[in-house]
Amino acid sequence: MSSSSLPPLPASPPTAAEDEARDWAEMPSDALAAVFAKLDVAEILLGAGLVCRAWRRLAASDPTLWRRVDMTYQGDQLQTEEVEAMARAAVDRAAGTMEAFGAETFVNDELLRYISQRSGKLYPLRLHFFSVK
């Protein structure tokens, strides 16, 4: 019997993973915002906010996600330029609603000016290991 005359193989049954497939882009924005609230700034900017258009849109346009930003340990994990850029992105995304900001070693005078000019509701500002030059 030639290969062209073989009957087609039966379709395999769906696996459990295929049965449980979800379209995460369809997740309601309030549920997604609750998930994002459990993540830190880097996880949103470098991970969750890049999953799909819906997630990116929420991460970029929902100022409530950026009201309280704690970047205390980010300076230990990333390059100074990357962390400063993330801090600026968080301030911008807060759209004037930022109420608290925490950071460590990467903060400089220029970043402090940037934050203060765009965050009229900021209280408290928590800085560790910060030295003014």
FENPERA-V550001 format. One record per residue. N is the residue number from 1. RES is the residue in one small letter. SS is DSSP state (@ for helix, = for strand, . for the rest). NEAR is the number of other C-alpha atoms within 8 Angstrom. Layout:
# FENPERA-V550001
N & RES & SS & NEAR
N & RES & SS & NEAR
This chain:
# FENPERA-V550001
1 & m & . & 4
2 & s & . & 5
3 & s & @ & 5
4 & s & @ & 4
5 & s & @ & 6
6 & l & . & 7
7 & p & . & 4
8 & p & . & 4
9 & l & . & 4
10 & p & . & 4
11 & a & . & 4
12 & s & . & 4
13 & p & . & 4
14 & p & . & 7
15 & t & . & 6
16 & a & @ & 6
17 & a & @ & 7
18 & e & @ & 7
19 & d & @ & 7
20 & e & . & 6
21 & a & . & 6
22 & r & . & 4
23 & d & . & 6
24 & w & @ & 5
25 & a & @ & 8
26 & e & @ & 6
27 & m & . & 8
28 & p & . & 6
29 & s & @ & 7
30 & d & @ & 6
31 & a & @ & 8
32 & l & @ & 10
33 & a & @ & 10
34 & a & @ & 8
35 & v & @ & 8
36 & f & @ & 11
37 & a & . & 8
38 & k & . & 6
39 & l & . & 8
40 & d & . & 10
41 & v & @ & 11
42 & a & @ & 9
43 & e & @ & 10
44 & i & @ & 13
45 & l & @ & 11
46 & l & @ & 8
47 & g & . & 9
48 & a & @ & 11
49 & g & @ & 15
50 & l & @ & 11
51 & v & . & 8
52 & c & . & 8
53 & r & @ & 8
54 & a & @ & 8
55 & w & @ & 13
56 & r & @ & 12
57 & r & @ & 9
58 & l & @ & 11
59 & a & @ & 12
60 & a & @ & 9
61 & s & @ & 7
62 & d & . & 10
63 & p & @ & 11
64 & t & @ & 7
65 & l & @ & 11
66 & w & @ & 13
67 & r & . & 11
68 & r & = & 9
69 & v & = & 12
70 & d & = & 10
71 & m & = & 13
72 & t & . & 10
73 & y & . & 8
74 & q & @ & 11
75 & g & @ & 14
76 & d & @ & 6
77 & q & @ & 6
78 & l & . & 8
79 & q & . & 7
80 & t & @ & 8
81 & e & @ & 6
82 & e & @ & 8
83 & v & @ & 12
84 & e & @ & 11
85 & a & @ & 8
86 & m & @ & 11
87 & a & @ & 9
88 & r & @ & 11
89 & a & @ & 8
90 & a & @ & 11
91 & v & @ & 14
92 & d & @ & 9
93 & r & @ & 11
94 & a & @ & 14
95 & a & . & 10
96 & g & . & 10
97 & t & . & 13
98 & m & . & 16
99 & e & . & 11
100 & a & = & 13
101 & f & = & 14
102 & g & = & 11
103 & a & = & 15
104 & e & . & 14
105 & t & . & 9
106 & f & . & 9
107 & v & . & 11
108 & n & . & 7
109 & d & @ & 7
110 & e & @ & 6
111 & l & @ & 10
112 & l & @ & 9
113 & r & @ & 8
114 & y & @ & 9
115 & i & @ & 10
116 & s & @ & 9
117 & q & @ & 7
118 & r & @ & 10
119 & s & . & 13
120 & g & . & 9
121 & k & . & 8
122 & l & . & 12
123 & y & . & 7
124 & p & . & 7
125 & l & = & 8
126 & r & = & 8
127 & l & = & 10
128 & h & . & 8
129 & f & . & 6
130 & f & . & 8
131 & s & . & 4
132 & v & . & 5
133 & k & . & 2
